[in-house]
Amino acid sequence: MTPAAFKRSIRDLQVWCSSCMVAFAGSDPIAVLIGAKRPSATLIHRLAVHPDHLRQGHGRHLLTSLSSKLAILGPPRIIAEVPEALSPACGLFSATGYVQEAALTDYILQKPDNVLPEVTGGFLIPLTIDDLNANGLLGADYPETCWQRSVETLTARKDEIAGIAVASDEQIEAYVLYMKSTEDAETEIVSLRSFIDDGGARLKHLLSQLGVATLRFPKVHPAEISKEFLETLGFHPIGRQRLYAATARSA
């Protein structure tokens, strides 16, 4: 992580410096915990131990120290999104009292070359985060998501996020928000929703308009959108992360 990336995470993810900790052996830093804080919870954004100091309890010590601090200062809820392939990390969180609440799935869509036909009854419009907010679509009924695609993150990154929607005279019927990567061949989906029961036709049409070869949709919470519906749109799972949660308590 570079200084620029760290500063960016403070803005985008609300990394909270007082929830960040470093463990030392003498004068040498050997482990680090980076936490992000919002009123609802603290996220363990990064947890790393130097390879020469693994399995000596440093990671567990950082987690329990943060838990003791949050038991006093709050918020009491602590979460972590851990790649399922990192078995030692998953084991660490389980051993420290964290419970898996959900599985977050990474999806990918290899876009077809052909463009789907126009959707009858609606018209395409560009869309921004401010437009969604003005239409009341970022309120309490917004679906549960991972931290990096929550309403707070979308709002912080609104100048970097593009969008497209199908709208009628009365409402936004479906929309896709996305961020293009530095490589034009890939785009990250940050949100997609449909408010019309059309079997996904509107969303398929919107996705076809993005004009890239590959679409990534990371860390999809099962409460956000179903696996079956995403497969209807052409997405395929490529990885999973475990959403762990714990309640802060004094050591």
N, C-alpha and C positions, 0 to 999 in steps of 0.2 A: 504494500500500500504506500502510495506517494503522499507527501503533504497536501498536494492539491486534491487528491481523491479523498483524503480524510476530511478536509474542509468541506468538500462537496457532500459527504455523508452527514455532516452536521446539519447542513441545510435541508437535504432531501429526506433523510431518515431520522432526523432529530437525535443523532448521536450525542450523548450527554457526557461531558467530560468527567463529571463527578461520579459517573457510573463506569468509568474506565480504570483499570488497575494493571500494574506491572509488578511481577515478582522478580526479585534479584537474588543472585548468589554472589555475595560480596558486592562488587561494583558492576557486575555483568547482568544485564536484563536477560531472563531465561524464560519468561512466560508473560502473556498479555491477554487481558480480557477487554473487549470494547463493547460497551452497552449503549443502546438507544432507548430513550425514555419518552413516553407519552402519558397522558393522564390515565389511560386504561391499563398500561402494562409497561414493563421494561423488556427489551429484546436483547438477548445475547447475540450481538451482531458478529463478533469474531472471538474465538478462543483458540490460542495457539501456545504450544510449548516447544522450546528448542529441542531438536532431536537428541542432543546429548543429555537431556534431563527428563526424558519421558519416564512415566510409571514411577514417579517419586512423590506423587500427591500434589503437584503444583496446580494442575487444572482444577482438581477438587477444592483445593484451598481457595482459589480465586472465586469459584462459584459460591462456596459457603460464606466467604467474606462479603460478597455482594448481597447475598440473601440476608445476612445479619444487618447490613446497612439499610436495606429496603424495608425490613421489618419495622424499623423506626421511622424512616422518612417516606416510605411508599414510593410508587404504588406497590401493593403486595403481590400482584400477579407478575410472574416472570415467564417468558417464553423463549424458545430456541427453535430454529428451523435447520435441521441437521440432515445432510445427504445420507440416504440409507446405506450407501456404499462405504461410508466411514464407520465401520463397526466399532472401533475403539471409542470414537466420540459418542456414538449412541449408547455404548456401555457405560461411559462416564456419566452421562446425564441420568440414565436409569439408576445408577448406583448412588446418585446424589439426591434422589427423591423426586425427580421429574417423571411425569406420566405422559405417555403419548396420547394426544387428543385427536389427531387426524393425520392422514397421509396427504402431502401436497405433491401433485404430479406435474412433471414437465412434459409438455406436448410440443409436437412439431407438425407442420403441414407443408408438404412439398406441393407447391401450387401448380395446377394444370395450366397449359398454355392458352386454352380457349377461355373467352370471357362469357359468363353466363348472360342470358337474356335479361332485359330490363324487368324490374318488378312492377307489376300492374298496380296502379292506384297510389303510388308514392313518387317522390322525386329526391334526387341526391343533393345533399348540401354539405359543405365543410362544417366541422364541429370543433369546438374548443372546450376546455374544462370550464371556463366561465359560462358557456352556453348551457352545459349540463347543470351547473349550479343554479343558473337563472330559471331553469325549468324544474327545479326541485328534485333532480335525479341523483344528487349526492347526499341525500339525507339519511335518516335513521334506517330506512328500508334498503340501503345499499348493501349488497351481499357481502358476507365475510370473505376476506381475501388474505393473502400473505402480506407481510409488512411492507414489502417494496412496491406493492400495487394497491395499497390502501388509499382511502380518500385523502389522508394527510400527505402521502407521498405524491399522489397525482397533483394535488394543489401546489406543492413545492416545486414540482417539475413542469408546471403547466406551459411554460414558454418553450419547452422542448418536445411537447407531445402534440401530435397532429391527430385529427379525427375526421371521420366521414360518417354520414347518417342517411337513413331513409326516413323522410318525414312526410306527413300529410298536412292538411290545413289546420288540423287540430292538435297534433302531437308529434314528437319524435317516436318513430315506430321501432327502430333498431339502430344501433351504432357500433362502431369499432374505433377504439383509440390505439395508437401505435407510436413506436419510436424507431426510426431507421438507425441501423448500426453504421459504423464507419465504412463497412463494405455494403455496397448497394444490393448484393445478392440476398441479404437477410434483414428481416424486420422483426422487432419484438412487439407482440400484442400486449397492451397493458390493461385493456378492458374491452369486453364485448357483451352486449346485452340486446335482447329482443323483447319487445312488449306486445308482439302480435304472434298468435299461434299459427305459424305458417310452415311448420316443419323445418325451419332454418333457412327458408328461401331468401329472406332479406339479408341475413348475415352472410350467406354464401355469395350473394351478389356484391356485398360490400367488400368481402375479402378478395374477390376477383379483381377489384378495382385498384388494389395496392401495387400491382405490377412488379412483384419481386418473386424470386424463385423459392424462397424458404421463409416460412413464418414460424416464430417461436412463441410459445405461450407458457411462461414458467410458473411453477409453484401454484397450480390451480387447487384451491380448496374445494372439497366435495360439496360444501354448501354454496359455493359460488356458481357452479355450473356442472351438470352431470357428465360423467364419462361417456354415456351413451349419446348425449346430444353433441358433444365435441366430435365423436367419431362420425356422426351424421354429417358434420361440417367438413370432415376429411382429416381431422387431427389424429395423431397417433402418439401414445405415451412413449417416452424415451428415458424416463428416470423418475425417482421419487425422493422426497425429503420427508422426514418425520417432524411433525409439529409437537414439541414437548412443552409442558407447562408445569409450573410449581407455584406454591404460595410462599412468600418470603417468611422466614422465621429466624429467630436468634439462635446462634450456635450453642 
